[in-house]
Amino acid sequence: MQWTSLIAIFGLFWVLSAFIVLPIGLRTPDEVEGHEVQTGHADSAPVNFRPGKVALRATILAAILSTLFALNWSYGWITREDLNFYGEMPSEDLGY
């Protein structure tokens, strides 16, 4: 696998990881004692959003997932045949 492909796969895993780790540790105004919602703000808006922590967590998770993907690509632990739960494709049975 080329290094440019690894960078692209890391980017895809990073975006996925960012959405996965985004809600971890967030608190709404209902969960924080004494916090008042200002006019014009949503009641469900997080009080303690920290984009740096989200980016760090997403980077760590994406690095782990990318490493597992690259190792699976090299060693072939899980192949397409392992994920085929339905048997042969109908087009192969018809002789196409």
C-alpha positions, 0 to 999 in steps of 0.5 A: 500500500502506498503512503498516500493511500495510508494518509487518505485512510487516516483522514477518513478514520480521523473524521469518523473518530471525531464524530465518535469522540465528540460527545464524550465528556460534554455537559449540558446546562442541566448537568452543571450546577448554577449555569444559566442559559443566555438569551439566544443560546440553545438549552442543549448546547454544551457548556464545556466544549473543548475542540483541542481535546476532541482533536487529540482523542480523534487523532489517537483513535484514528491512529489505532484504527489506521494501524489495524487497517494497515496490518490487516491489509498486510497480513490478511486477517479478515478478507472479503470471503470472511464477510460474505454471509449470504453465499454466492452472488446471484450473477455467478449462478446465472452464468453472467 
